[in-house]
Amino acid sequence: MKRLKWGMIGGGEGSQIGPAHRLGAQADGNFVLAAGALDADAQKGRAYAMELGVAGDRAYGNWQEMLEGERNREDRVDLVTVATPNSTHFEITKAFLEAGFNVLCEKPMTMSVEEGEEIVRVARASGKICAVNYCYSAYPMVREMRQMVASGQIGRVRLIVTNFSHGHHGDATDADNPRVRWRYDPAMAGVSGQFADCGIHALHMASFVAGDQVRSLSADFASTIPSRELEDDAMVNFRMEGGTVGRLWSSSVAIGRQHGFDIQVFGETGGMRWASEQPNQVYYTPVGGRTQIMEKGEPGLSNEAARLSRVAIAHPEGFPLAVANIYVDLAAALRGATRDALPMAEDGLRSMAAVYAAVDSAAQEGAWVDARPPMLRA
Ligand SMILES: NC(=O)c1ccc[n+]([C@@H]2O[C@H](COP(=O)([O-])OP(=O)(O)OC[C@H]3O[C@@H](n4cnc5c(N)ncnc54)[C@H](O)[C@@H]3O)[C@@H](O)[C@H]2O)c1
């Protein structure tokens, strides 16, 4: 199998998400790190790229240098991952798409709906892949839940309850720490804090499992630590196109909750529950029946769950492997296969439209507002 050449922007030494991408992209031998502009500090970025095995002439000081350096090479990278802070995603992703590169962008894909629409337009015009790293959707048992909904096993989905609430920004005495403070500063984070950071993962998960899209929502935002301009707690009610009722709670001040991402799906003939802290199990209850624990790796699961299970039954399925599954699908797509489950620019755009709708709704005391991006309305 020919290895695909991979480039990375951001994700430098000490970054949170960089190691997950490197492990994810390279775990299966699909991608080899061939180029990078890894750090805001040019010197550090070059040095670290070379430490990771990138040739000196492809260890770039910044993304503009990388774009110029790669665009005219015969052996240009097949895929560029954008893992920089949020406010830079749009500019970098757009520039690389326009130059004919395939891109995997971190979430949130952009800072505004207009930028999101522009990325979708550019991606469509370029014919290149622009994927977004909603990596939780690549857990095998999340795929199993999606498959169970699609095959009608729990009937029409009436209700979804999902949370992405942790307590890691709950210490008011740490609120001025620069690594925390920017997330609640509109100049750095945009129009939303916690909802745009974590809530959109939960909203994407709801759509992904239900096989449906959010149509409208109502939000209540709170900055429970008063020095914060943007919300650190959000309660969002939503309705899906097919009528499913949704409840989403996202918080960063829920002290005691660690990762805190879970989803419950309630259908006409059964219910399911999954939590990212126990990603190997789905709890399934048929109507009038006993609760069953479905385990990753056991016989009888869908092909999709089986395909993405990497370790034997009862072994923990790590978060980086969910990222790896995004890369598995990207590699397959780059080689011409169809991968319908890959989160795409449209998903990034829908998230941004939901963020703006939530901000709008919260400002109107929870009024119901249209959450669909204009370009994707029927
Ligand atoms: N999908 C997920 O589950 C998930 C999880 C964590 C973070 N993220 C996203 O990943 C992105 C990065 O988050 P993080 O927590 O790793 O941030 P971080 O602050 O830990 O690291 C950011 C890295 O990007 C580098 N950088 C900054 N500006 C740059 C530029 N212009 N060019 C090149 N490199 C630059 C920094 O030097 C650093 O190495 C964010 O958009 C975040 O929302 C996604």
PDBQT file of the ligand as one rigid body, heavy atoms in Angstrom, charges set to zero:
ROOT
HETATM    1  N1  LIG A 401     -11.617  17.372  18.130  1.00  0.00    +0.000 N 
HETATM    2  C1  LIG A 401     -11.381  17.459  19.423  1.00  0.00    +0.000 C 
HETATM    3  O1  LIG A 401     -11.895  16.672  20.224  1.00  0.00    +0.000 OA
HETATM    4  C2  LIG A 401     -10.445  18.529  19.940  1.00  0.00    +0.000 A 
HETATM    5  C3  LIG A 401      -9.841  18.428  21.199  1.00  0.00    +0.000 A 
HETATM    6  C4  LIG A 401      -8.952  19.432  21.596  1.00  0.00    +0.000 A 
HETATM    7  C5  LIG A 401      -8.729  20.555  20.780  1.00  0.00    +0.000 A 
HETATM    8  N2  LIG A 401      -9.365  20.616  19.573  1.00  0.00    +0.000 N 
HETATM    9  C6  LIG A 401      -9.176  21.782  18.673  1.00  0.00    +0.000 C 
HETATM   10  O2  LIG A 401      -7.821  21.760  18.192  1.00  0.00    +0.000 OA
HETATM   11  C7  LIG A 401      -7.355  23.097  18.010  1.00  0.00    +0.000 C 
HETATM   12  C8  LIG A 401      -6.049  23.270  18.780  1.00  0.00    +0.000 C 
HETATM   13  O3  LIG A 401      -6.340  23.066  20.147  1.00  0.00    +0.000 OA
HETATM   14  P1  LIG A 401      -5.232  22.652  21.224  1.00  0.00    +0.000 P 
HETATM   15  O4  LIG A 401      -6.002  22.434  22.468  1.00  0.00    +0.000 OA
HETATM   16  O5  LIG A 401      -4.310  21.629  20.692  1.00  0.00    +0.000 OA
HETATM   17  O6  LIG A 401      -4.463  24.057  21.338  1.00  0.00    +0.000 OA
HETATM   18  P2  LIG A 401      -3.042  24.310  22.007  1.00  0.00    +0.000 P 
HETATM   19  O7  LIG A 401      -3.030  25.747  22.408  1.00  0.00    +0.000 OA
HETATM   20  O8  LIG A 401      -2.730  23.252  23.021  1.00  0.00    +0.000 OA
HETATM   21  O9  LIG A 401      -2.010  24.108  20.762  1.00  0.00    +0.000 OA
HETATM   22  C9  LIG A 401      -2.059  24.902  19.602  1.00  0.00    +0.000 C 
HETATM   23  C10 LIG A 401      -0.800  24.642  18.761  1.00  0.00    +0.000 C 
HETATM   24  O10 LIG A 401      -0.886  25.370  17.543  1.00  0.00    +0.000 OA
HETATM   25  C11 LIG A 401       0.305  26.160  17.382  1.00  0.00    +0.000 C 
HETATM   26  N3  LIG A 401      -0.041  27.359  16.618  1.00  0.00    +0.000 N 
HETATM   27  C12 LIG A 401      -0.736  28.455  17.027  1.00  0.00    +0.000 A 
HETATM   28  N4  LIG A 401      -0.891  29.322  16.011  1.00  0.00    +0.000 NA
HETATM   29  C13 LIG A 401      -0.271  28.779  14.934  1.00  0.00    +0.000 A 
HETATM   30  C14 LIG A 401      -0.078  29.178  13.599  1.00  0.00    +0.000 A 
HETATM   31  N5  LIG A 401      -0.568  30.339  13.141  1.00  0.00    +0.000 N 
HETATM   32  N6  LIG A 401       0.621  28.364  12.759  1.00  0.00    +0.000 NA
HETATM   33  C15 LIG A 401       1.118  27.184  13.178  1.00  0.00    +0.000 A 
HETATM   34  N7  LIG A 401       0.959  26.736  14.462  1.00  0.00    +0.000 NA
HETATM   35  C16 LIG A 401       0.274  27.526  15.315  1.00  0.00    +0.000 A 
HETATM   36  C17 LIG A 401       0.772  26.450  18.774  1.00  0.00    +0.000 C 
HETATM   37  O11 LIG A 401       2.161  26.807  18.807  1.00  0.00    +0.000 OA
HETATM   38  C18 LIG A 401       0.486  25.087  19.446  1.00  0.00    +0.000 C 
HETATM   39  O12 LIG A 401       1.523  24.175  19.153  1.00  0.00    +0.000 OA
HETATM   40  C19 LIG A 401      -8.488  24.018  18.493  1.00  0.00    +0.000 C 
HETATM   41  O13 LIG A 401      -9.207  24.472  17.382  1.00  0.00    +0.000 OA
HETATM   42  C20 LIG A 401      -9.365  23.117  19.357  1.00  0.00    +0.000 C 
HETATM   43  O14 LIG A 401     -10.737  23.501  19.350  1.00  0.00    +0.000 OA
HETATM   44  C21 LIG A 401     -10.210  19.644  19.147  1.00  0.00    +0.000 A 
ENDROOT
TORSDOF 0
